[in-house]
């Protein structure tokens, strides 16, 4: 049986829906099974080499690469297709310096004034992080992903966005993959709290910082923690029968 002729009792879109809203045929390329396996293995190997360095080179990175990564991230699915994200990018030294100074002040309170409890600091100990964030000033680019909690339309009307954090999380993952795929490095950074980014980057009330990405080439010879990733059987569960 041709799978395109499966008898769906509730086809999508319905004739009524298609009459009211625009639809188009899916642009989908199917590969032979052997090629699918090869493509999967190549991408898995590529991403297995991804790490989060904390020392970046100051080598320039062309703006068009940053724009490409943001366009890729923006292909992420989102709740009701609201695309509730805003990527704010800067390569300006004064802006990066202001971000670093504000981030270090928050992190100083976290690490040195015990805003992070002992359990949290113990978890971070093998990574060796502290309140010094020089990479924020040295990396050629900083991109901050803001979640758009609601949309403000040109006439000032507010429109609610849905599944904002889930949508931004998917977009962030695609952004990291795009940056790594093009041969650059990034460190997803979430200094807590991050409200200073709203102030430094002059973002509106409806946006909230979600994650910050310094981006550039890793400093030659930089080291990263020698961590192993969990094995497949630690992160994947197969379910063949429904639970009672």
N, CA, C and O of each residue as an XYZ file, in Angstrom:
976
protein
N       0.842     -1.209      0.000
C       0.000      0.000      0.000
C       0.867      1.245      0.000
O       1.811      1.353      0.783
N       0.551      2.174     -0.869
C       1.263      3.444     -0.897
C       0.945      4.198      0.392
O      -0.214      4.489      0.690
N       2.001      4.509      1.151
C       1.767      5.162      2.440
C       1.107      6.531      2.277
O       0.490      7.034      3.216
N       1.230      7.130      1.107
C       0.560      8.407      0.893
C      -0.944      8.248      0.816
O      -1.680      9.235      0.844
N      -1.414      6.981      0.717
C      -2.849      6.725      0.611
C      -3.434      6.161      1.905
O      -4.554      5.649      1.907
N      -2.679      6.252      3.013
C      -3.214      5.790      4.290
C      -4.525      6.519      4.599
O      -4.672      7.714      4.344
N      -5.445      5.776      5.141
C      -6.785      6.314      5.359
C      -6.859      7.013      6.712
O      -7.295      6.422      7.700
N      -6.432      8.272      6.751
C      -6.582      9.066      7.966
C      -8.044      9.479      8.095
O      -8.637     10.002      7.151
N      -8.614      9.243      9.262
C     -10.000      9.635      9.477
C     -10.148     11.140      9.669
O     -11.216     11.711      9.450
N      -9.044     11.770     10.084
C      -9.069     13.215     10.298
C      -7.885     13.830      9.550
O      -6.886     14.193     10.170
N      -7.985     13.948      8.250
C      -6.850     14.461      7.463
C      -6.521     15.902      7.830
O      -7.363     16.670      8.295
N      -5.267     16.225      7.599
C      -4.784     17.571      7.908
C      -4.062     18.134      6.688
O      -3.227     17.452      6.093
N      -4.376     19.371      6.311
C      -5.421     20.223      6.876
C      -6.793     19.824      6.351
O      -6.915     19.228      5.281
N      -7.799     20.155      7.105
C      -9.156     19.906      6.625
C      -9.459     20.881      5.491
O      -8.854     21.951      5.420
N     -10.383     20.528      4.608
C     -10.737     21.460      3.530
C     -11.156     22.826      4.054
O     -10.866     23.848      3.430
N     -11.841     22.850      5.202
C     -12.281     24.121      5.762
C     -11.085     24.965      6.227
O     -11.042     26.177      6.014
N     -10.112     24.293      6.870
C      -8.928     25.010      7.341
C      -8.123     25.556      6.175
O      -7.678     26.703      6.204
N      -7.936     24.737      5.153
C      -7.137     25.162      4.000
C      -7.817     26.282      3.227
O      -7.152     27.097      2.588
N      -9.135     26.318      3.289
C      -9.854     27.393      2.619
C      -9.670     28.729      3.334
O      -9.803     29.794      2.731
N      -9.362     28.655      4.628
C      -9.245     29.881      5.424
C      -7.815     30.337      5.615
O      -7.567     31.534      5.760
N      -6.841     29.387      5.618
C      -5.441     29.720      5.877
C      -4.551     29.091      4.807
O      -4.889     28.039      4.264
N      -3.412     29.725      4.498
C      -2.551     29.192      3.431
C      -1.786     27.945      3.871
O      -1.326     27.868      5.010
N      -1.653     26.985      2.987
C      -0.860     25.774      3.181
C      -0.080     25.510      1.908
O      -0.441     25.997      0.836
N       0.996     24.735      2.027
C       1.767     24.326      0.862
C       2.295     22.923      1.099
O       2.334     22.451      2.235
N       2.697     22.263      0.033
C       3.214     20.900      0.155
C       4.561     20.914      0.864
O       5.382     21.807      0.656
N       4.772     19.907      1.704
C       6.019     19.788      2.443
C       7.184     19.553      1.493
O       7.131     18.676      0.630
N       8.241     20.348      1.661
C       9.469     20.174      0.885
C      10.364     19.197      1.647
O      11.136     19.598      2.519
N      10.253     17.926      1.313
C      10.933     16.870      2.071
C      11.759     16.009      1.131
O      11.273     15.569      0.088
N      13.009     15.772      1.505
C      13.899     14.929      0.713
C      14.110     13.620      1.452
O      14.589     13.622      2.586
N      13.762     12.512      0.833
C      13.967     11.189      1.432
C      15.250     10.583      0.872
O      15.505     10.641     -0.331
N      16.054     10.001      1.763
C      17.324      9.398      1.367
C      17.234      7.879      1.468
O      16.448      7.356      2.257
N      18.030      7.174      0.680
C      18.087      5.721      0.843
C      18.563      5.365      2.251
O      19.314      6.133      2.852
N      18.147      4.224      2.787
C      18.520      3.862      4.164
C      20.018      3.940      4.429
O      20.426      4.394      5.498
N      20.850      3.507      3.475
C      22.293      3.534      3.694
C      22.791      4.980      3.827
O      23.647      5.273      4.662
N      22.253      5.865      3.007
C      22.670      7.263      3.090
C      22.162      7.908      4.378
O      22.847      8.738      4.976
N      20.964      7.523      4.796
C      20.445      8.037      6.063
C      21.373      7.669      7.216
O      21.695      8.509      8.056
N      21.796      6.420      7.248
C      22.680      5.962      8.320
C      24.016      6.699      8.271
O      24.574      7.054      9.309
N      24.524      6.926      7.062
C      25.804      7.621      6.917
C      25.689      9.073      7.377
O      26.555      9.577      8.093
N      24.613      9.738      6.962
C      24.420     11.130      7.371
C      24.262     11.232      8.886
O      24.798     12.147      9.511
N      23.525     10.290      9.472
C      23.339     10.292     10.920
C      24.661     10.114     11.646
O      24.932     10.797     12.634
N      25.489      9.193     11.152
C      26.772      8.922     11.804
C      27.714     10.113     11.693
O      28.419     10.442     12.647
N      27.727     10.758     10.533
C      28.607     11.915     10.334
C      28.218     13.045     11.286
O      29.075     13.661     11.920
N      26.907     13.308     11.377
C      26.466     14.394     12.252
C      26.693     14.056     13.721
O      27.082     14.922     14.504
N      26.453     12.805     14.099
C      26.699     12.393     15.485
C      28.165     12.575     15.852
O      28.485     13.065     16.935
N      29.057     12.179     14.943
C      30.492     12.322     15.202
C      30.882     13.786     15.319
O      31.660     14.167     16.194
N      30.328     14.605     14.421
C      30.604     16.044     14.475
C      30.206     16.616     15.822
O      30.986     17.338     16.443
N      29.004     16.304     16.281
C      28.512     16.891     17.519
C      29.171     16.280     18.752
O      29.221     16.909     19.809
N      29.676     15.053     18.617
C      30.368     14.429     19.743
C      31.649     15.176     20.102
O      32.148     15.056     21.221
N      32.180     15.949     19.154
C      33.391     16.732     19.409
C      33.081     18.126     19.962
O      33.996     18.900     20.243
N      31.801     18.443     20.117
C      31.453     19.761     20.636
C      31.795     19.854     22.118
O      31.488     18.953     22.899
N      32.429     20.944     22.486
C      32.731     21.231     23.886
C      32.484     22.716     24.143
O      32.297     23.498     23.211
N      32.485     23.085     25.409
C      32.235     24.474     25.810
C      33.510     25.062     26.404
O      33.725     24.966     27.612
N      34.354     25.666     25.580
C      35.602     26.231     26.109
C      35.348     27.507     26.902
O      34.342     28.186     26.699
N      36.255     27.822     27.793
C      36.143     29.044     28.590
C      37.282     30.009     28.311
O      37.415     31.027     28.989
N      38.101     29.697     27.320
C      39.131     30.618     26.844
C      38.969     30.752     25.334
O      39.112     29.775     24.597
N      38.675     31.951     24.883
C      38.467     32.206     23.468
C      39.607     33.056     22.913
O      40.224     33.837     23.636
N      39.872     32.892     21.637
C      40.767     33.791     20.921
C      40.011     35.076     20.593
O      38.781     35.095     20.562
N      40.763     36.145     20.348
C      40.124     37.387     19.910
C      40.114     37.513     18.387
O      39.837     38.588     17.857
N      40.414     36.419     17.681
C      40.377     36.442     16.211
C      39.011     36.909     15.728
O      37.986     36.472     16.251
N      38.989     37.782     14.745
C      37.693     38.267     14.244
C      36.873     37.137     13.622
O      37.416     36.195     13.044
N      35.584     37.253     13.753
C      34.624     36.331     13.134
C      33.674     37.172     12.292
O      33.074     38.115     12.808
N      33.522     36.855     11.019
C      32.655     37.673     10.169
C      31.210     37.682     10.644
O      30.693     36.668     11.114
N      30.576     38.811     10.522
C      29.183     38.965     10.940
C      28.256     37.997     10.209
O      27.274     37.523     10.781
N      28.567     37.704      8.942
C      27.660     36.847      8.171
C      27.552     35.447      8.777
O      26.530     34.784      8.601
N      28.595     34.980      9.493
C      28.522     33.673     10.138
C      27.560     33.713     11.329
O      26.796     32.773     11.552
N      27.604     34.799     12.083
C      26.682     34.949     13.208
C      25.250     35.012     12.690
O      24.346     34.393     13.252
N      25.058     35.756     11.625
C      23.713     35.864     11.046
C      23.222     34.507     10.553
O      22.045     34.179     10.704
N      24.117     33.720      9.965
C      23.732     32.396      9.481
C      23.299     31.497     10.633
O      22.307     30.777     10.521
N      24.035     31.537     11.737
C      23.670     30.714     12.897
C      22.308     31.128     13.450
O      21.519     30.278     13.863
N      22.032     32.431     13.460
C      20.744     32.903     13.969
C      19.620     32.503     13.028
O      18.541     32.122     13.482
N      19.857     32.584     11.719
C      18.825     32.139     10.782
C      18.538     30.650     10.964
O      17.383     30.225     10.911
N      19.592     29.857     11.179
C      19.396     28.426     11.416
C      18.600     28.189     12.689
O      17.666     27.387     12.699
N      18.965     28.880     13.759
C      18.243     28.729     15.025
C      16.774     29.103     14.867
O      15.903     28.529     15.520
N      16.514     30.058     14.003
C      15.151     30.531     13.820
C      14.292     29.588     12.990
O      13.110     29.858     12.776
N      14.867     28.490     12.520
C      14.057     27.455     11.868
C      13.409     26.539     12.900
O      12.661     25.634     12.533
N      13.683     26.757     14.181
C      13.138     25.900     15.238
C      11.612     25.951     15.239
O      11.023     26.996     14.963
N      10.973     24.823     15.549
C       9.523     24.862     15.747
C       9.196     25.670     16.990
O      10.000     25.749     17.918
N       8.013     26.270     17.004
C       7.626     27.086     18.152
C       6.123     27.004     18.366
O       5.360     26.729     17.440
N       5.717     27.245     19.596
C       4.301     27.172     19.946
C       3.465     28.149     19.134
O       3.707     29.355     19.156
N       2.477     27.617     18.417
C       1.593     28.419     17.562
C       2.368     29.219     16.518
O       1.866     30.209     15.985
N       3.583     28.785     16.234
C       4.470     29.446     15.266
C       4.668     30.926     15.603
O       4.770     31.763     14.706
N       4.721     31.240     16.898
C       4.919     32.629     17.310
C       6.393     33.039     17.254
O       6.702     34.230     17.253
N       7.297     32.067     17.208
C       8.736     32.354     17.129
C       9.131     33.376     18.205
O       9.590     34.474     17.889
N       8.949     33.001     19.478
C       9.069     33.972     20.572
C      10.504     34.183     21.032
O      10.810     34.057     22.218
N      11.370     34.500     20.100
C      12.778     34.694     20.439
C      13.301     35.953     19.771
O      12.796     36.399     18.740
N      14.328     36.509     20.394
C      15.058     37.623     19.813
C      16.533     37.409     20.129
O      16.924     37.330     21.294
N      17.348     37.315     19.080
C      18.785     37.128     19.240
C      19.450     38.503     19.156
O      19.400     39.159     18.116
N      20.063     38.929     20.242
C      20.708     40.245     20.294
C      22.214     40.023     20.238
O      22.794     39.407     21.131
N      22.841     40.530     19.182
C      24.258     40.259     18.923
C      25.085     41.530     19.065
O      24.631     42.620     18.718
N      26.284     41.382     19.572
C      27.198     42.518     19.643
C      28.642     42.060     19.475
O      29.039     40.997     19.951
N      29.411     42.891     18.787
C      30.865     42.721     18.717
C      31.549     43.982     19.218
O      32.770     44.108     19.132
N      30.764     44.912     19.741
C      31.288     46.201     20.185
C      32.050     46.045     21.497
O      31.483     45.554     22.473
N      33.309     46.448     21.546
C      34.097     46.281     22.777
C      33.455     46.905     24.009
O      33.485     46.309     25.085
N      32.877     48.094     23.871
C      32.289     48.752     25.038
C      31.086     47.973     25.571
O      30.878     47.898     26.782
N      30.307     47.404     24.677
C      29.140     46.624     25.102
C      29.592     45.333     25.765
O      29.069     44.954     26.813
N      30.561     44.655     25.161
C      31.066     43.419     25.761
C      31.671     43.690     27.135
O      31.511     42.892     28.059
N      32.357     44.804     27.263
C      32.943     45.145     28.565
C      31.854     45.373     29.616
O      31.975     44.924     30.756
N      30.803     46.068     29.224
C      29.708     46.317     30.157
C      29.027     45.019     30.567
O      28.651     44.849     31.726
N      28.870     44.105     29.616
C      28.278     42.800     29.929
C      29.176     42.033     30.887
O      28.703     41.448     31.861
N      30.473     42.038     30.605
C      31.399     41.316     31.485
C      31.356     41.878     32.903
O      31.271     41.119     33.869
N      31.413     43.200     33.032
C      31.447     43.804     34.365
C      30.178     43.478     35.153
O      30.241     43.170     36.343
N      29.032     43.549     34.484
C      27.778     43.259     35.177
C      27.669     41.778     35.526
O      27.203     41.423     36.609
N      28.107     40.904     34.597
C      28.062     39.465     34.864
C      28.986     39.101     36.020
O      28.616     38.300     36.879
N      30.178     39.678     36.050
C      31.123     39.355     37.124
C      30.606     39.811     38.481
O      30.861     39.159     39.493
N      29.886     40.920     38.508
C      29.335     41.384     39.777
C      28.285     40.410     40.298
O      28.263     40.093     41.487
N      27.407     39.930     39.401
C      26.409     38.947     39.828
C      27.078     37.647     40.265
O      26.701     37.054     41.275
N      28.070     37.214     39.498
C      28.742     35.962     39.824
C      29.596     36.095     41.080
O      29.783     35.114     41.799
N      30.114     37.284     41.357
C      30.864     37.488     42.597
C      29.954     37.227     43.796
O      30.357     36.593     44.771
N      28.725     37.726     43.708
C      27.765     37.473     44.788
C      27.442     35.980     44.870
O      27.325     35.418     45.959
N      27.300     35.351     43.710
C      26.993     33.915     43.684
C      28.071     33.100     44.370
O      27.783     32.275     45.237
N      29.335     33.339     43.971
C      30.434     32.488     44.423
C      31.007     32.911     45.776
O      31.352     32.066     46.602
N      31.107     34.217     45.995
C      31.826     34.689     47.183
C      30.909     35.090     48.328
O      31.363     35.191     49.467
N      29.636     35.318     48.053
C      28.707     35.702     49.114
C      27.610     34.655     49.306
O      26.565     34.912     49.904
N      27.895     33.456     48.770
C      27.060     32.266     49.040
C      25.623     32.376     48.540
O      24.713     31.806     49.142
N      25.407     33.112     47.433
C      24.076     33.054     46.842
C      23.840     31.674     46.223
O      22.704     31.209     46.131
N      24.932     31.028     45.800
C      24.849     29.625     45.383
C      25.137     28.766     46.597
O      26.147     28.962     47.273
N      24.258     27.813     46.881
C      24.456     26.986     48.069
C      25.603     25.996     47.871
O      26.144     25.876     46.772
N      25.967     25.294     48.934
C      27.117     24.385     48.891
C      26.917     23.270     47.869
O      27.861     22.888     47.176
N      25.715     22.754     47.770
C      25.444     21.664     46.835
C      25.688     22.104     45.391
O      26.257     21.363     44.589
N      25.252     23.307     45.082
C      25.428     23.857     43.729
C      26.917     24.048     43.442
O      27.404     23.665     42.378
N      27.629     24.635     44.386
C      29.055     24.873     44.160
C      29.829     23.559     44.081
O      30.812     23.458     43.346
N      29.389     22.560     44.831
C      30.038     21.245     44.754
C      29.851     20.633     43.369
O      30.768     20.008     42.835
N      28.666     20.811     42.787
C      28.408     20.285     41.449
C      29.291     20.954     40.405
O      29.682     20.324     39.423
N      29.609     22.239     40.615
C      30.423     22.993     39.660
C      31.920     22.799     39.871
O      32.719     23.160     39.006
N      32.308     22.233     41.009
C      33.727     22.140     41.360
C      34.585     21.454     40.281
O      35.675     21.947     39.991
N      34.140     20.332     39.673
C      34.992     19.693     38.656
C      35.197     20.548     37.411
O      36.155     20.341     36.665
N      34.308     21.502     37.184
C      34.461     22.392     36.029
C      35.398     23.540     36.361
O      36.092     24.057     35.485
N      35.419     23.939     37.626
C      36.358     24.967     38.061
C      35.924     26.378     37.735
O      36.769     27.263     37.594
N      34.620     26.613     37.610
C      34.158     27.964     37.304
C      34.249     28.863     38.537
O      34.204     28.391     39.673
N      34.377     30.152     38.290
C      34.364     31.136     39.362
C      33.740     32.420     38.823
O      33.085     32.397     37.782
N      33.934     33.531     39.515
C      33.259     34.759     39.116
C      34.003     35.535     38.035
O      33.510     36.563     37.570
N      35.153     35.074     37.634
C      35.892     35.760     36.575
C      35.361     35.329     35.211
O      35.292     34.134     34.925
N      34.983     36.294     34.365
C      34.374     36.007     33.065
C      35.071     36.802     31.960
O      34.428     37.508     31.185
N      36.399     36.672     31.905
C      37.169     37.419     30.908
C      36.733     37.106     29.482
O      36.806     37.960     28.598
N      36.276     35.862     29.266
C      35.923     35.451     27.909
C      34.802     36.305     27.323
O      34.675     36.413     26.103
N      33.992     36.911     28.188
C      32.895     37.740     27.687
C      33.411     38.988     26.976
O      32.730     39.545     26.115
N      34.598     39.418     27.335
C      35.184     40.596     26.697
C      36.120     40.223     25.560
O      36.295     40.993     24.616
N      36.724     39.041     25.650
C      37.724     38.640     24.651
C      37.092     38.002     23.431
O      37.531     38.267     22.312
N      36.074     37.170     23.605
C      35.405     36.541     22.459
C      34.913     37.635     21.514
O      34.402     38.658     21.969
N      35.060     37.433     20.215
C      34.697     38.500     19.270
C      33.208     38.829     19.232
O      32.827     39.941     18.866
N      32.366     37.871     19.608
C      30.927     38.099     19.561
C      30.263     37.608     20.843
O      30.688     36.619     21.442
N      29.225     38.309     21.247
C      28.280     37.817     22.243
C      26.896     37.874     21.613
O      26.493     38.893     21.052
N      26.184     36.769     21.715
C      24.791     36.726     21.274
C      23.948     36.336     22.477
O      24.204     35.315     23.115
N      22.959     37.135     22.783
C      22.053     36.832     23.889
C      20.692     36.477     23.299
O      20.115     37.245     22.529
N      20.194     35.315     23.668
C      18.863     34.890     23.261
C      17.865     35.366     24.314
O      17.922     34.954     25.473
N      16.956     36.234     23.897
C      15.883     36.709     24.771
C      14.598     35.975     24.431
O      14.276     35.786     23.258
N      13.872     35.566     25.445
C      12.551     34.993     25.227
C      11.538     36.136     25.199
O      11.555     37.025     26.050
N      10.663     36.089     24.208
C       9.635     37.118     24.064
C       8.370     36.610     24.733
O       7.645     35.797     24.159
N       8.103     37.081     25.935
C       6.986     36.559     26.723
C       5.650     36.865     26.075
O       4.717     36.065     26.148
N       5.563     38.002     25.453
C       4.386     38.365     24.676
C       4.826     39.298     23.558
O       5.849     39.974     23.665
N       4.065     39.327     22.517
C       4.381     40.164     21.367
C       3.694     41.518     21.518
O       2.541     41.596     21.942
N       4.408     42.573     21.170
C       3.817     43.903     21.120
C       3.666     44.277     19.649
O       4.658     44.472     18.947
N       2.460     44.372     19.201
C       2.183     44.631     17.798
C       2.377     46.118     17.491
O       2.411     46.940     18.407
N       2.505     46.465     16.203
C       2.765     47.869     15.846
C       1.766     48.866     16.422
O       2.112     50.021     16.671
N       0.522     48.422     16.636
C      -0.480     49.329     17.189
C      -0.475     49.359     18.722
O      -1.326     49.992     19.347
N       0.517     48.649     19.319
C       0.631     48.625     20.774
C      -0.111     47.493     21.443
O       0.040     47.278     22.645
N      -0.912     46.766     20.685
C      -1.659     45.646     21.262
C      -0.698     44.527     21.671
O       0.272     44.246     20.967
N      -0.973     43.895     22.810
C      -0.170     42.766     23.284
C      -0.816     41.452     22.863
O      -2.030     41.281     22.981
N       0.006     40.524     22.370
C      -0.495     39.217     21.961
C       0.311     38.144     22.670
O       1.539     38.127     22.584
N      -0.364     37.262     23.361
C       0.293     36.233     24.172
C       1.059     35.253     23.291
O       0.587     34.862     22.223
N       2.240     34.862     23.747
C       3.000     33.794     23.118
C       2.853     32.516     23.947
O       2.584     32.565     25.148
N       3.033     31.384     23.288
C       2.786     30.100     23.933
C       4.037     29.223     23.888
O       4.815     29.286     22.937
N       4.221     28.402     24.932
C       5.372     27.492     25.014
C       6.671     28.248     24.749
O       7.506     27.816     23.954
N       6.824     29.372     25.423
C       7.951     30.257     25.142
C       9.280     29.608     25.501
O      10.204     29.602     24.687
N       9.389     29.063     26.709
C      10.663     28.477     27.129
C      10.996     27.240     26.300
O      12.151     27.035     25.927
N       9.994     26.420     26.010
C      10.255     25.238     25.186
C      10.742     25.639     23.797
O      11.679     25.045     23.263
N      10.101     26.646     23.223
C      10.482     27.105     21.884
C      11.897     27.674     21.881
O      12.693     27.378     20.990
N      12.203     28.493     22.885
C      13.540     29.091     22.951
C      14.609     28.036     23.224
O      15.730     28.143     22.728
N      14.264     27.015     24.013
C      15.224     25.937     24.267
C      15.594     25.194     22.996
O      16.760     24.860     22.783
N      14.598     24.935     22.148
C      14.886     24.260     20.877
C      15.735     25.161     19.987
O      16.692     24.701     19.365
N      15.382     26.448     19.926
C      16.149     27.386     19.105
C      17.596     27.490     19.597
O      18.525     27.577     18.793
N      17.781     27.480     20.914
C      19.135     27.553     21.472
C      19.962     26.336     21.064
O      21.139     26.464     20.730
N      19.340     25.149     21.093
C      20.053     23.945     20.680
C      20.475     23.993     19.227
O      21.592     23.601     18.889
N      19.590     24.473     18.365
C      19.947     24.602     16.956
C      21.053     25.627     16.763
O      21.922     25.458     15.907
N      21.021     26.689     17.557
C      22.073     27.708     17.461
C      23.435     27.123     17.816
O      24.416     27.352     17.109
N      23.495     26.372     18.905
C      24.755     25.738     19.313
C      25.264     24.796     18.217
O      26.452     24.793     17.895
N      24.359     24.002     17.653
C      24.755     23.065     16.596
C      25.250     23.808     15.364
O      26.224     23.390     14.739
N      24.587     24.909     15.009
C      25.000     25.678     13.831
C      26.384     26.285     14.026
O      27.210     26.266     13.113
N      26.634     26.819     15.210
C      27.941     27.418     15.497
C      29.036     26.363     15.424
O      30.093     26.603     14.840
N      28.792     25.211     16.008
C      29.797     24.138     15.983
C      30.003     23.622     14.566
O      31.133     23.345     14.163
N      28.931     23.492     13.819
C      29.021     22.964     12.459
C      29.880     23.842     11.559
O      30.544     23.336     10.654
N      29.876     25.158     11.799
C      30.653     26.057     10.940
C      32.104     26.194     11.385
O      32.893     26.882     10.737
N      32.457     25.536     12.494
C      33.851     25.540     12.917
C      34.191     26.578     13.961
O      35.356     26.940     14.122
N      33.186     27.061     14.673
C      33.418     27.991     15.769
C      33.032     27.322     17.088
O      32.531     26.198     17.103
N      33.269     28.020     18.176
C      32.956     27.473     19.499
C      32.079     28.459     20.250
O      32.118     29.663     19.999
N      31.295     27.935     21.170
C      30.502     28.788     22.041
C      30.353     28.128     23.401
O      30.578     26.929     23.565
N      29.971     28.938     24.360
C      29.754     28.492     25.739
C      28.393     29.007     26.180
O      28.265     30.196     26.475
N      27.377     28.162     26.237
C      26.089     28.624     26.765
C      26.274     29.090     28.211
O      26.656     28.311     29.084
N      25.996     30.365     28.444
C      26.318     30.977     29.735
C      25.066     31.611     30.314
O      24.384     32.388     29.645
N      24.772     31.277     31.555
C      23.562     31.784     32.202
C      23.889     32.334     33.589
O      23.504     31.735     34.593
N      24.590     33.463     33.659
C      24.848     34.054     34.978
C      23.515     34.392     35.639
O      22.627     34.967     35.010
N      23.390     34.035     36.886
C      22.102     34.200     37.568
C      22.226     35.201     38.701
O      23.100     35.079     39.559
N      21.334     36.204     38.700
C      20.263     36.505     37.744
C      20.813     37.219     36.507
O      21.933     37.728     36.525
N      20.019     37.253     35.433
C      20.483     37.819     34.168
C      19.769     39.117     33.801
O      19.860     39.563     32.657
N      19.071     39.724     34.737
C      18.315     40.936     34.418
C      19.209     42.055     33.910
O      18.745     42.933     33.183
N      20.477     42.036     34.279
C      21.390     43.093     33.822
C      21.493     43.138     32.302
O      21.792     44.187     31.731
N      21.246     42.005     31.641
C      21.331     41.981     30.181
C      20.209     42.803     29.555
O      20.399     43.422     28.508
N      19.058     42.808     30.185
C      17.960     43.642     29.706
C      18.363     45.116     29.757
O      18.069     45.882     28.840
N      19.040     45.501     30.839
C      19.460     46.894     31.000
C      20.592     47.249     30.043
O      20.506     48.252     29.334
N      21.640     46.449     30.012
C      22.815     46.778     29.198
C      22.465     46.803     27.710
O      22.987     47.625     26.956
N      21.583     45.903     27.299
C      21.237     45.798     25.881
C      19.942     46.531     25.531
O      19.454     46.435     24.406
N      19.391     47.260     26.496
C      18.224     48.115     26.271
C      17.063     47.360     25.632
O      16.501     47.792     24.625
N      16.717     46.227     26.234
C      15.628     45.428     25.692
C      14.301     45.808     26.358
O      14.288     46.260     27.503
N      13.209     45.628     25.655
C      11.898     46.042     26.170
C      11.372     45.104     27.261
O      11.937     44.042     27.521
N      10.283     45.529     27.883
C       9.700     44.833     29.021
C       9.224     43.433     28.673
O       9.225     42.547     29.528
N       8.817     43.224     27.421
C       8.256     41.917     27.052
C       9.317     40.861     26.786
O       8.983     39.705     26.526
N      10.586     41.236     26.844
C      11.669     40.277     26.609
C      12.402     39.972     27.908
O      12.542     40.828     28.782
N      12.866     38.729     28.012
C      13.605     38.302     29.192
C      14.799     37.470     28.734
O      14.635     36.597     27.881
N      16.002     37.713     29.275
C      17.167     36.937     28.832
C      17.014     35.456     29.153
O      16.609     35.078     30.252
N      17.346     34.628     28.167
C      17.204     33.179     28.296
C      18.568     32.505     28.409
O      18.763     31.647     29.271
N      19.511     32.881     27.552
C      20.865     32.324     27.598
C      21.786     33.243     26.802
O      21.361     33.891     25.846
N      23.039     33.290     27.205
C      24.047     34.121     26.549
C      25.115     33.228     25.922
O      25.536     32.232     26.510
N      25.547     33.610     24.704
C      26.537     32.827     23.972
C      27.730     33.691     23.570
O      27.616     34.468     22.622
N      28.879     33.585     24.260
C      30.104     34.127     23.663
C      30.514     33.205     22.521
O      30.418     31.984     22.643
N      30.965     33.777     21.424
C      31.244     32.987     20.222
C      32.573     33.412     19.627
O      32.886     34.600     19.552
N      33.345     32.429     19.207
C      34.613     32.716     18.537
C      35.404     31.449     18.320
O      34.886     30.339     18.440
N      36.671     31.637     17.999
C      37.586     30.503     17.909
C      38.105     30.188     19.310
O      38.375     31.111     20.078
N      38.251     28.914     19.662
C      38.868     28.610     20.956
C      40.321     29.042     20.963
O      40.996     28.990     19.935
N      40.798     29.463     22.106
C      42.203     29.819     22.234
C      43.050     28.580     21.953
O      42.766     27.519     22.509
N      44.087     28.677     21.106
C      44.907     27.495     20.829
C      45.428     26.854     22.117
O      45.946     27.533     23.003
N      45.280     25.543     22.196
C      45.746     24.808     23.364
C      44.800     24.825     24.545
O      45.134     24.287     25.601
N      43.626     25.428     24.402
C      42.690     25.505     25.515
C      42.294     24.098     25.962
O      42.193     23.179     25.149
N      42.076     23.949     27.253
C      41.639     22.676     27.812
C      40.188     22.776     28.265
O      39.691     23.846     28.618
N      39.528     21.623     28.244
C      38.148     21.517     28.713
C      38.083     20.327     29.668
O      38.925     19.432     29.595
N      37.098     20.306     30.559
C      36.986     19.160     31.475
C      36.896     17.840     30.705
O      36.215     17.747     29.683
N      37.586     16.835     31.210
C      37.610     15.514     30.555
C      36.417     14.705     31.034
O      36.549     13.755     31.806
N      35.255     15.110     30.553
C      34.010     14.457     30.947
C      33.593     13.441     29.886
O      33.854     13.616     28.696
N      32.941     12.382     30.347
C      32.275     11.450     29.433
C      30.797     11.777     29.394
O      30.213     12.167     30.405
N      30.200     11.621     28.243
C      28.755     11.801     28.145
C      28.067     10.488     28.499
O      28.646      9.411     28.352
N      26.844     10.587     28.960
C      26.102      9.394     29.334
C      25.936      8.472     28.130
O      25.780      8.928     26.998
N      25.972      7.165     28.395
C      25.759      6.177     27.340
C      24.298      6.198     26.907
O      23.427      6.704     27.614
N      24.052      5.631     25.720
C      22.698      5.649     25.169
C      21.691      5.035     26.128
O      20.587      5.556     26.286
N      22.066      3.920     26.775
C      21.093      3.265     27.649
C      20.818      4.061     28.926
O      19.928      3.703     29.697
N      21.579      5.143     29.156
C      21.323      6.007     30.301
C      20.403      7.179     29.940
O      19.866      7.844     30.826
N      20.225      7.428     28.651
C      19.416      8.571     28.244
C      18.228      8.179     27.376
O      17.384      9.022     27.070
N      18.148      6.911     26.974
C      17.065      6.467     26.106
C      16.319      5.306     26.757
O      16.927      4.372     27.281
N      15.009      5.384     26.714
C      14.159      4.323     27.237
C      13.191      3.918     26.133
O      12.495      4.761     25.567
N      13.150      2.617     25.829
C      12.209      2.089     24.844
C      10.966      1.560     25.574
O      11.081      0.839     26.565
N       9.815      1.914     25.088
C       8.541      1.448     25.665
C       7.762      0.729     24.580
O       7.415      1.329     23.563
N       7.486     -0.551     24.787
C       6.793     -1.363     23.792
C       5.354     -1.705     24.179
O       4.570     -2.138     23.334
N       5.009     -1.514     25.439
C       3.664     -1.805     25.908
C       3.188     -0.655     26.786
O       3.989     -0.078     27.521
N       1.914     -0.309     26.728
C       1.407      0.743     27.614
C       1.415      0.301     29.070
O       1.253     -0.880     29.375
N       1.602      1.250     29.946
C       1.539      0.940     31.367
C       0.089      0.646     31.761
O      -0.852      1.094     31.106
N      -0.067     -0.116     32.844
C      -1.419     -0.446     33.315
C      -2.119      0.833     33.812
O      -3.267      0.778     34.252
